[in-house]
Amino acid sequence: MRTAQPDKPQARKRGLVIKELSDEVLIYDLERETAHCLNQTAALVWKHCDGRNDVARIAGLMRQQLNASVDQNVVWFALRQLEKDHLLETKVMPPPTIAGMNRRQMMRTLGLATVVAVPLVTSIVAPTAVQAVSCTPSGGGCSAGSECCSGLCNNSICD
């Protein structure tokens, strides 16, 4: 991840499969085999990360699109999540007042001051195709029920 101007983030587009829905964006990261669901607020932040818009501009664009009050802290919160999930090309450098905050402190800061939904990025590691369809049939060796087609592992043998 390269560093751009401190508050002009660049969304990552390469190596991603992107599906935009009415109120969220689904992103599958081909490199990390991870699926992400961005709620409307996080999706708007991500869409406006073009390397030219700063945080204040992104907040302003969101205010126009949502017709609601959007604090810059909402944008910073979303950017931290997007960076953590490798959905930005550039490293973001939040102001010192925000940089040291943990998730709980950030949620308190956002609190009731925001009218829009708190930005949320939900991520899961997606199984490969082989992992998704493979299981051990009855009589095969196992160490956990999740390995067995039946879901039952008894004395290291699938029931």
C-alpha positions in Angstrom: 0.0 0.0 0.0 1.5 3.3 -1.0 1.0 6.6 0.9 -0.8 9.4 -1.0 -1.7 12.8 0.3 -2.7 12.4 3.9 -6.4 13.0 3.4 -7.0 12.1 -0.3 -7.6 8.4 -0.3 -7.6 6.2 -3.4 -10.0 3.2 -3.5 -8.6 -0.1 -4.7 -10.3 -1.4 -7.8 -7.8 -4.0 -9.1 -8.3 -7.6 -8.1 -11.8 -7.0 -6.9 -15.2 -8.2 -8.1 -17.7 -5.4 -7.3 -21.5 -5.7 -7.2 -23.5 -2.5 -6.4 -26.9 -3.0 -4.9 -29.5 -0.4 -4.1 -28.2 0.3 -0.5 -24.9 -1.5 -0.3 -21.9 -2.7 -2.2 -20.6 -6.2 -2.2 -16.9 -6.7 -2.9 -15.0 -9.9 -3.4 -11.2 -9.6 -3.0 -9.7 -12.2 -5.4 -6.2 -11.9 -3.9 -7.3 -12.5 -0.3 -10.4 -14.6 -1.0 -12.4 -12.3 1.2 -15.9 -11.0 0.7 -16.9 -7.5 2.0 -20.3 -5.9 2.4 -20.2 -2.1 2.7 -23.4 -0.5 4.0 -24.6 2.6 2.2 -22.4 5.0 4.3 -19.2 3.0 3.8 -20.0 2.4 0.1 -20.4 6.2 -0.5 -17.1 6.9 1.2 -15.4 4.1 -0.9 -16.9 5.4 -4.1 -15.7 8.9 -3.5 -12.1 7.8 -2.8 -10.6 8.8 -6.1 -7.3 10.3 -4.9 -8.5 13.8 -5.6 -11.2 14.2 -3.0 -10.1 15.0 0.5 -12.1 14.0 3.6 -14.0 17.3 3.8 -15.0 17.0 0.2 -16.2 13.4 0.7 -18.2 14.5 3.7 -19.8 17.3 1.6 -20.6 15.0 -1.3 -22.2 12.6 1.2 -24.3 15.4 2.7 -25.6 16.2 -0.8 -26.4 12.6 -1.7 -27.9 11.6 1.6 -29.5 15.0 2.3 -28.3 14.5 5.9 -25.6 15.8 8.2 -22.3 14.0 7.7 -19.4 14.7 10.0 -15.9 14.2 8.8 -15.4 11.7 11.6 -17.8 9.4 9.8 -15.6 9.5 6.8 -12.4 8.9 8.8 -14.1 6.0 10.6 -15.1 4.4 7.2 -11.6 5.0 5.8 -10.0 3.2 8.7 -12.2 0.2 8.1 -11.6 0.2 4.4 -7.8 0.4 4.9 -7.9 -2.4 7.4 -9.7 -4.6 4.8 -7.3 -3.7 2.1 -9.9 -1.8 0.0 -7.7 1.3 -0.4 -4.7 1.8 -2.7 -3.3 4.4 -0.4 -2.6 4.5 3.3 -4.7 7.0 5.1 -3.3 9.3 7.8 -6.1 10.5 10.1 -5.6 13.5 12.3 -4.0 12.9 15.7 -7.3 13.4 17.5 -8.7 10.4 15.6 -5.6 8.2 14.9 -5.3 6.9 18.4 -9.0 6.1 18.9 -10.1 2.6 19.3 -13.4 1.4 17.8 -15.4 2.0 21.0 -14.0 5.6 21.4 -14.8 6.3 17.8 -18.4 5.0 18.2 -18.8 7.3 21.2 -17.4 10.3 19.2 -19.8 9.6 16.3 -22.6 8.9 18.7 -25.8 10.8 18.2 -23.9 13.5 16.3 -24.5 11.7 13.0 -27.8 11.3 11.3 -26.5 8.8 8.7 -25.8 5.2 9.5 -22.5 4.5 11.0 -20.2 3.2 8.3 -19.9 -0.6 8.4 -17.8 -3.0 6.5 -18.6 -6.6 7.2 -16.0 -9.1 6.0 -15.8 -12.9 5.8 -13.1 -15.2 4.4 -14.7 -17.1 1.5 -13.9 -20.7 1.1 -12.3 -21.8 -2.2 -14.5 -23.8 -4.5 -12.8 -27.1 -3.4 -13.3 -26.2 0.3 -16.9 -25.3 -0.2 -18.0 -28.6 -1.7 -15.6 -31.0 0.0 -16.5 -33.1 3.0 -15.5 -36.5 4.4 -18.1 -39.2 3.8 -19.2 -41.7 6.5 -16.4 -44.0 7.6 -13.7 -41.5 6.7 -11.2 -40.1 9.2 -11.9 -36.7 10.9 -10.8 -34.5 13.7 -14.0 -32.3 13.9 -17.6 -32.6 12.9 -17.2 -29.8 10.4 -15.1 -32.1 8.2 -17.8 -34.7 7.9 -20.7 -34.5 5.4 -23.0 -35.6 8.2 -21.5 -33.0 10.5 -20.8 -35.7 13.1 -17.3 -36.9 14.0 -17.3 -39.8 16.5 -14.0 -41.2 17.7 -12.1 -39.7 14.7 -14.5 -41.3 12.2 -17.3 -39.6 10.3 -20.8 -41.0 11.1 
